[in-house]
Amino acid sequence: MAFVLSKSVTYSWPVILEMPVDGGRFKKERFTVVFRRLPQSRIDEILLLGQKLRRVAQDGLPETEDLLSETRATVREMIAGWEGVKQSDDDPEDLEFNDENLSALLDFQGVGGAILEAFGESLQLSKAKN
């Protein structure tokens, strides 16, 4: 089978993050993002950003406002939609993907980093680490 250059400009990928809950526990949250296919030069830049975020998390350093702003801007560039993001557990419909709702999603602790991590996984980087 031949390699086709005119693939879809987007693809869906799961995002999994652990949110702190009462009692000193974490709850796994899942949703799906629709990533844009980006040129390799931009992917390389995004991967460097992911490395910076991991260093900050591992070393316990406070995240700088510049790094947070860069993460939010990068996530805005990377994603074109989502599935499984709801206003409440009882809501049968997904929250509309728009700038306001994306801003609200990115205000949750760890979401931007989890999206960047999922992006790396979608490039099969996690398999290369194992």
N, C-alpha and C positions, 0 to 999 in steps of 0.2 A: 504494500500500500504506500502511496506517495505522501510526502509531507505537504500539507496544504497551507499556504501562507495566509489565505483569507479566512482564518478562524474567527469565531465570535469575538467581539470586542470586550466581552465580559464573561465571568464565570462565577458560580456560587461556591462558597466554602464555609464550613462551620467555625464558629468562634465559641470557645469554652473558657469561662473565667470563674474564679472562686470569689464570692462576695462574703464578707464577714457578717455573721448573724449573732443573735443573742447567745450567751452561754459559751463564748470563746470558740465557736465553731465556724465553719465555712460552708456555704451552699454553692454547689455548681450551677451556674447559669449558662444556658446555651441559646444561641441564635445563629442565623446564617447571614453572611454579608455577600453582596454581589460586588466582586472586585473588577476593576477595569484592568485590561491587559496593558501594561506599560512597557516602554522601551527598556532594554537592558541597562542603559546608562542611568536611568531613573531608579530602576530596581536596585542597582548597586548603592546609590545614595540612601535609599530607604533602609537597606540592610545595615549600613553604617549607623543610621539613627537607632535601629533596633539594638545594635551592640552598645551604644551609649546608654540606652534605657536599662539594659541588663546590668551594666556596670553600676549604675546608680542604685538599682534594686539590690544587687549583691553586696555592695559596700555600705549600704545603709545611708548613703548621702542624700541630702534633701534635693529634690528635683528643682532645677532652676526654672524660672518663668519662661526663659527663652526655649528651653528644651520642651516644656509643656506646650508652648505655642507652636513650635515646629512639629510636634507630634500631632496636634489637632489639625494643623494645616495639611500635613501629609495624609492623614486619614481621610480628610475631606476630598483630597485629590484621588485617593485610591478606590473609594467605594462609590458605587452607582445605585445602591439599593440595599434592602434587607428583607428578611423573613423572620418571623418569630419575635419581633420587638413589639410589645403591647403596652398599653397604658396601665392595665391591671391584669391580674391572673384571670379574672372573670371575663375579660374582653375577648370576644371571639375573633375580632378583626385585628390585623397588624396595624401598628401605628404608621401613618403615612410617612414615607421617606421624603423629608424636605429639610431645608437648612435649620429651621427652628428645632425640629425634633432631633436632628443630628447633633446640634449643640447641646440639647438636654441629655442625650445619650453619652456624649463625651464628657459631661460633667460628673458622671459616675466614676468613682475610684477604680482605676485599673483598666477601664474599657479601651482607651486608646492603645495601651500597651498590648492588651489581649488581641486587638485587631491586627496590630503589627506582627505579633507572634503567629497568628493564623495565616497572615500573608506569607511569612517565611515558610510555614509548614506547607502551604499550597505550592511552594517552589521546591518542595521535597528537601528542604534544608535540614529538617529534623532527622531524616533518614541518614543524611551524610554524617551527622554527629554520632550516630550509634555504631 
